[in-house]
Amino acid sequence: MKAPTLNRRFTLEAANTAPDGSGGFIETWETLGAVWGELKGTGGRDVDLDARAASQGRFRITVRAAPLGALERPLPGQRLREGGRVFPVIAVVDSDPEGRWLSCIVREELLR
């Protein structure tokens, strides 16, 4: 496998929930650190998001591998942010037999 071009800086974030005082919860996002990656589009489609039209793009973000349990290893349920763009992580898989790279399968939803 050819080495990916890690030319984009992403912020890795994890969700935290806290009581809102009214019986519900507030979701906030905690920054875990920065990772460099390569962003490649894999497809897209139109979706109905809360009765509003939206475009959903699917991407693969390739980053350096990190050991299981390491803070810099993305996990499903976390998200990668690049400026105003937010990419929820759907799945994380090894990209190569040597275990040097991880592919994060992500999506991006844009309201139209």
WONOR-V781642 format. One record per backbone hydrogen bond with DSSP energy under -0.5 kcal/mol. NH is the residue of the N-H (numbers start at 0). CO is the residue of the C=O. E is the energy in kcal/mol with one decimal. If there is no record, write none. Layout:
# WONOR-V781642
<<NH;CO;E> <NH;CO;E>>
This chain:
# WONOR-V781642
<<5;3;-0.9> <6;4;-1.8> <6;36;-0.6> <7;36;-1.7> <9;7;-0.6> <9;34;-3.3> <10;80;-2.9> <11;9;-0.6> <11;32;-3.0> <12;78;-2.8> <13;29;-2.3> <15;27;-3.1> <17;25;-1.9> <19;23;-1.9> <25;17;-3.0> <27;15;-2.9> <27;25;-0.5> <29;13;-3.1> <31;11;-3.3> <32;11;-1.1> <34;9;-2.7> <36;7;-2.7> <37;61;-1.9> <39;59;-2.0> <41;57;-3.2> <42;57;-1.2> <44;55;-1.9> <46;53;-2.8> <48;46;-0.7> <48;51;-3.3> <49;47;-0.6> <51;48;-0.8> <53;46;-2.3> <54;109;-2.8> <55;44;-3.2> <56;54;-0.6> <56;107;-3.0> <57;42;-3.2> <58;105;-2.3> <59;39;-2.8> <60;103;-2.5> <61;37;-2.3> <61;59;-0.6> <62;101;-2.3> <63;35;-0.6> <64;99;-2.6> <69;66;-2.2> <72;69;-1.7> <73;71;-0.7> <76;88;-2.2> <77;74;-2.0> <78;12;-2.3> <79;86;-2.5> <80;10;-2.3> <81;84;-2.5> <84;81;-2.3> <86;79;-3.0> <87;85;-0.5> <87;106;-0.7> <88;77;-2.8> <89;87;-0.5> <89;104;-3.3> <90;104;-1.4> <92;102;-2.4> <94;100;-2.5> <95;100;-0.6> <98;95;-1.4> <101;62;-2.8> <102;92;-3.4> <103;60;-2.8> <103;101;-0.6> <104;90;-2.9> <104;102;-0.6> <105;58;-2.4> <105;103;-0.6> <106;87;-1.2> <107;56;-2.1> <109;54;-2.8> <111;52;-2.6>>
